Amino acid sequence: MSSLNDTVAAGYYEPLFGLSWYPDRLDNLWLAHLHEIVYAFIFYQVCQYTIAPKINRYFFGKHYSDITDKKLKLDFDVHTVSMIQAVISIAILLPVLALPFDLNIATYVNPWCSMVSALSCGYFVWDLALCLRHFSIYGFEFLFHAVGSLVVMLAILTPFCQPWVGKYLLFEASTPFVNMNWYTIQLNHKHKSSSGPVIPNWLNMINGLLLLLTFFGVRIVWGWSCNLLLLRQFWRARYELPYLAGAVVLSLNITMSLLNVLWFSKMLKIAKKMASPSKKQD
């Protein structure tokens, strides 16, 4: 694969490739990066059952330790795993975020993009298993998001649309604010105290504003812009595209963008409700 060698020579590299179980199978990126998918899945399992509970006990103290509802405690741990994943995703996508928009989506291969895709696959395998096991908690919307994201990341390893992996993963910039908002709701509404809210109202308001601005910026404005630009790339490379992968990736991206619009509309309703409290409330 000369394109892979070209990108390596141009300065891109993949720091985890030395651990590959199939280093000679660059003709099949699924095999070449299988170790990263498996290791990432194991890492997020460890995060859920070991790292996240320790982080939650450290930061939330008795507000976490005293929880008797197993579903609520699970949700705390899952949001903390999500926070860890968001930080990792933002960190690893930075080297490929500025890749040109006009690279050929049907032929361009980048080892760092492949690594990002493989590590993301591992997370979404974990996410999918979680949503299936606890469907009563997370429902169809989160299950669809897990399936769709996993399919897109696997398609990128065919390889396909590699220049776009960092651009779409930029969505994760809104995740920390989403999680902070969830923590605030749990701490302030589930653990009411005569001394006042656990999280100061001013901090809650700042995070809520940043959540709305970031979510709207990266998932709505940036997301739909990427969809339109990618559609133009599809048209330019239409004679080289794998039609099935192209149709699946584009359809899933548009559907998940619609899902983001649905979630944003729910955020606006919640924000409006919080900004107009009942007269009976303190």
DRENBA-895628 format. One record per residue (C-alpha): residue in three letters; x, y, z. Coordinates in nm, 2 decimals, always signed. Example, Ala and Ser with C-alpha at 12.3 -4.5 7.8 and 13.67 -1.06 7.14 Angstrom:
! DRENBA-895628
ALA|+1.23|-0.45|+0.78
SER|+1.37|-0.11|+0.71
! end
This chain:
! DRENBA-895628
MET|+0.00|+0.00|+0.00
SER|+0.21|+0.29|-0.13
SER|-0.03|+0.55|+0.01
LEU|+0.04|+0.43|+0.36
ASN|+0.41|+0.45|+0.31
ASP|+0.37|+0.80|+0.16
THR|+0.19|+0.92|+0.47
VAL|+0.45|+0.77|+0.70
ALA|+0.72|+0.93|+0.50
ALA|+0.54|+1.27|+0.53
GLY|+0.56|+1.26|+0.90
TYR|+0.26|+1.07|+1.02
TYR|+0.32|+0.77|+1.24
GLU|+0.13|+0.53|+1.46
PRO|+0.28|+0.48|+1.80
LEU|+0.09|+0.16|+1.89
PHE|+0.16|-0.03|+1.57
GLY|+0.46|-0.20|+1.72
LEU|+0.21|-0.40|+1.93
SER|+0.02|-0.53|+1.62
TRP|-0.05|-0.90|+1.61
TYR|-0.05|-0.88|+1.23
PRO|+0.21|-0.62|+1.14
ASP|+0.26|-0.77|+0.79
ARG|-0.11|-0.74|+0.70
LEU|-0.13|-0.38|+0.59
ASP|-0.36|-0.50|+0.31
ASN|-0.62|-0.56|+0.58
LEU|-0.63|-0.27|+0.83
TRP|-0.89|-0.46|+1.05
LEU|-0.62|-0.72|+1.11
ALA|-0.33|-0.48|+1.13
HIS|-0.51|-0.27|+1.40
LEU|-0.71|-0.55|+1.57
HIS|-0.49|-0.53|+1.88
GLU|-0.60|-0.17|+1.93
ILE|-0.96|-0.25|+1.91
VAL|-0.93|-0.53|+2.17
TYR|-0.70|-0.34|+2.40
ALA|-0.93|-0.04|+2.39
PHE|-1.23|-0.25|+2.47
ILE|-1.05|-0.41|+2.77
PHE|-0.93|-0.06|+2.88
TYR|-1.29|+0.07|+2.89
GLN|-1.40|-0.24|+3.08
VAL|-1.14|-0.17|+3.34
CYS|-1.24|+0.19|+3.35
GLN|-1.60|+0.10|+3.42
TYR|-1.54|-0.15|+3.69
THR|-1.22|-0.02|+3.85
ILE|-1.11|+0.33|+3.75
ALA|-1.44|+0.51|+3.73
PRO|-1.57|+0.40|+4.07
LYS|-1.24|+0.52|+4.23
ILE|-1.26|+0.86|+4.05
ASN|-1.63|+0.90|+4.16
ARG|-1.55|+0.81|+4.52
TYR|-1.27|+1.06|+4.52
PHE|-1.46|+1.35|+4.37
PHE|-1.82|+1.29|+4.49
GLY|-1.75|+1.12|+4.82
LYS|-2.06|+1.01|+5.01
HIS|-2.28|+1.14|+4.73
TYR|-2.15|+0.85|+4.53
SER|-2.06|+0.60|+4.80
ASP|-2.40|+0.62|+4.97
ILE|-2.60|+0.54|+4.65
THR|-2.80|+0.22|+4.69
ASP|-2.97|+0.23|+4.35
LYS|-2.74|+0.00|+4.14
LYS|-2.87|+0.16|+3.81
LEU|-2.78|+0.51|+3.93
LYS|-2.44|+0.40|+4.05
LEU|-2.38|+0.23|+3.71
ASP|-2.49|+0.55|+3.54
PHE|-2.23|+0.75|+3.74
ASP|-1.96|+0.51|+3.63
VAL|-2.07|+0.52|+3.27
HIS|-2.06|+0.89|+3.26
THR|-1.71|+0.89|+3.40
VAL|-1.60|+0.64|+3.14
SER|-1.75|+0.87|+2.88
MET|-1.55|+1.16|+3.02
ILE|-1.23|+0.96|+3.00
GLN|-1.31|+0.86|+2.64
ALA|-1.38|+1.22|+2.54
VAL|-1.05|+1.34|+2.67
ILE|-0.86|+1.05|+2.50
SER|-1.05|+1.11|+2.17
ILE|-0.97|+1.48|+2.16
ALA|-0.61|+1.42|+2.24
ILE|-0.55|+1.16|+1.97
LEU|-0.75|+1.33|+1.69
LEU|-0.55|+1.65|+1.71
PRO|-0.26|+1.53|+1.48
VAL|-0.51|+1.46|+1.20
LEU|-0.78|+1.72|+1.26
ALA|-0.62|+1.96|+1.01
LEU|-0.59|+1.71|+0.72
PRO|-0.71|+1.88|+0.39
PHE|-1.07|+1.85|+0.30
ASP|-0.99|+1.76|-0.06
LEU|-0.80|+1.43|+0.00
ASN|-0.94|+1.14|-0.19
ILE|-1.18|+0.96|+0.05
ALA|-1.16|+0.63|-0.16
THR|-0.78|+0.59|-0.17
TYR|-0.62|+0.80|+0.11
VAL|-0.48|+0.60|+0.40
ASN|-0.32|+0.74|+0.71
PRO|-0.18|+0.52|+0.99
TRP|-0.27|+0.77|+1.26
CYS|-0.63|+0.78|+1.13
SER|-0.64|+0.41|+1.14
MET|-0.52|+0.41|+1.50
VAL|-0.78|+0.66|+1.60
SER|-1.05|+0.46|+1.42
ALA|-0.94|+0.13|+1.59
LEU|-0.93|+0.28|+1.94
SER|-1.27|+0.44|+1.88
CYS|-1.40|+0.10|+1.76
GLY|-1.29|-0.05|+2.09
TYR|-1.48|+0.21|+2.28
PHE|-1.80|+0.17|+2.07
VAL|-1.78|-0.21|+2.11
TRP|-1.78|-0.15|+2.49
ASP|-2.06|+0.10|+2.45
LEU|-2.27|-0.14|+2.24
ALA|-2.23|-0.42|+2.49
LEU|-2.34|-0.18|+2.77
CYS|-2.64|-0.05|+2.58
LEU|-2.75|-0.41|+2.50
ARG|-2.70|-0.53|+2.86
HIS|-2.88|-0.23|+3.01
PHE|-3.13|-0.14|+2.74
SER|-3.39|-0.05|+3.00
ILE|-3.16|+0.24|+3.11
TYR|-3.03|+0.37|+2.78
GLY|-3.30|+0.28|+2.53
PHE|-3.30|+0.28|+2.16
GLU|-3.14|+0.62|+2.10
PHE|-2.82|+0.53|+2.27
LEU|-2.82|+0.18|+2.12
PHE|-2.85|+0.32|+1.77
HIS|-2.57|+0.57|+1.84
ALA|-2.34|+0.29|+1.95
VAL|-2.42|+0.07|+1.65
GLY|-2.40|+0.36|+1.40
SER|-2.07|+0.49|+1.54
LEU|-1.91|+0.14|+1.55
VAL|-2.02|+0.07|+1.19
VAL|-1.87|+0.40|+1.07
MET|-1.54|+0.34|+1.25
LEU|-1.52|-0.01|+1.11
ALA|-1.58|+0.13|+0.76
ILE|-1.30|+0.38|+0.80
LEU|-1.06|+0.07|+0.84
THR|-1.17|-0.07|+0.50
PRO|-1.01|+0.19|+0.44
PHE|-1.26|+0.46|+0.35
CYS|-1.31|+0.83|+0.44
GLN|-1.00|+0.83|+0.66
PRO|-0.94|+1.21|+0.64
TRP|-1.27|+1.26|+0.81
VAL|-1.23|+1.05|+1.12
GLY|-1.08|+1.34|+1.32
LYS|-1.33|+1.59|+1.19
TYR|-1.63|+1.38|+1.31
LEU|-1.47|+1.28|+1.64
LEU|-1.45|+1.65|+1.72
PHE|-1.81|+1.60|+1.83
GLU|-1.66|+1.47|+2.16
ALA|-1.57|+1.83|+2.25
SER|-1.92|+1.86|+2.39
THR|-1.92|+1.54|+2.59
PRO|-1.75|+1.67|+2.90
PHE|-2.01|+1.95|+2.94
VAL|-2.29|+1.69|+2.89
ASN|-2.14|+1.48|+3.16
MET|-2.09|+1.77|+3.40
ASN|-2.45|+1.87|+3.34
TRP|-2.56|+1.51|+3.43
TYR|-2.34|+1.51|+3.75
THR|-2.49|+1.85|+3.85
ILE|-2.85|+1.72|+3.81
GLN|-2.78|+1.41|+4.02
LEU|-2.59|+1.59|+4.30
ASN|-2.82|+1.89|+4.33
HIS|-3.16|+1.72|+4.29
LYS|-3.09|+1.38|+4.43
HIS|-2.89|+1.51|+4.73
LYS|-3.07|+1.82|+4.85
SER|-2.92|+1.99|+5.15
SER|-3.03|+2.26|+5.38
SER|-2.69|+2.43|+5.33
GLY|-2.76|+2.48|+4.96
PRO|-2.68|+2.29|+4.63
VAL|-2.38|+2.07|+4.61
ILE|-2.28|+2.24|+4.29
PRO|-2.31|+2.62|+4.30
ASN|-2.58|+2.76|+4.08
TRP|-2.34|+3.00|+3.91
LEU|-2.11|+2.71|+3.81
ASN|-2.41|+2.51|+3.69
MET|-2.53|+2.81|+3.47
ILE|-2.18|+2.85|+3.32
ASN|-2.16|+2.48|+3.24
GLY|-2.51|+2.48|+3.09
LEU|-2.42|+2.77|+2.87
LEU|-2.10|+2.61|+2.75
LEU|-2.29|+2.29|+2.69
LEU|-2.54|+2.45|+2.47
LEU|-2.28|+2.66|+2.28
THR|-2.04|+2.37|+2.23
PHE|-2.31|+2.11|+2.14
PHE|-2.46|+2.35|+1.89
GLY|-2.12|+2.44|+1.75
VAL|-1.96|+2.10|+1.71
ARG|-2.26|+1.87|+1.66
ILE|-2.50|+2.09|+1.47
VAL|-2.31|+2.36|+1.28
TRP|-1.99|+2.17|+1.23
GLY|-2.16|+1.83|+1.20
TRP|-2.40|+1.94|+0.92
SER|-2.12|+2.13|+0.75
CYS|-1.91|+1.81|+0.75
ASN|-2.21|+1.62|+0.60
LEU|-2.24|+1.86|+0.31
LEU|-1.87|+1.87|+0.24
LEU|-1.85|+1.49|+0.26
LEU|-2.14|+1.46|+0.02
ARG|-1.94|+1.68|-0.22
GLN|-1.64|+1.45|-0.17
PHE|-1.86|+1.15|-0.25
TRP|-1.97|+1.30|-0.57
ARG|-1.61|+1.38|-0.68
ALA|-1.50|+1.02|-0.61
ARG|-1.82|+0.86|-0.71
TYR|-1.65|+0.63|-0.97
GLU|-1.40|+0.50|-0.71
LEU|-1.63|+0.46|-0.41
PRO|-1.73|+0.13|-0.26
TYR|-2.10|+0.19|-0.30
LEU|-2.23|+0.00|+0.00
ALA|-1.98|+0.15|+0.24
GLY|-2.05|+0.50|+0.09
ALA|-2.43|+0.46|+0.13
VAL|-2.40|+0.32|+0.48
VAL|-2.15|+0.59|+0.61
LEU|-2.34|+0.88|+0.46
SER|-2.68|+0.75|+0.58
LEU|-2.55|+0.69|+0.93
ASN|-2.38|+1.03|+0.95
ILE|-2.70|+1.21|+0.85
THR|-2.92|+1.00|+1.08
MET|-2.69|+1.06|+1.38
SER|-2.68|+1.43|+1.29
LEU|-3.06|+1.42|+1.31
LEU|-3.03|+1.25|+1.65
ASN|-2.81|+1.53|+1.76
VAL|-3.07|+1.78|+1.66
LEU|-3.33|+1.58|+1.87
TRP|-3.10|+1.59|+2.17
PHE|-3.03|+1.96|+2.13
SER|-3.40|+2.03|+2.12
LYS|-3.44|+1.84|+2.44
MET|-3.16|+2.05|+2.60
LEU|-3.33|+2.37|+2.49
LYS|-3.65|+2.26|+2.65
ILE|-3.47|+2.17|+2.98
ALA|-3.28|+2.50|+2.97
LYS|-3.61|+2.69|+2.92
LYS|-3.78|+2.51|+3.20
MET|-3.48|+2.58|+3.44
ALA|-3.48|+2.95|+3.33
SER|-3.86|+2.98|+3.42
PRO|-3.90|+2.81|+3.75
SER|-4.24|+2.76|+3.91
LYS|-4.35|+3.03|+4.16
LYS|-4.37|+2.76|+4.42
GLN|-4.00|+2.68|+4.39
ASP|-3.75|+2.85|+4.61
! end
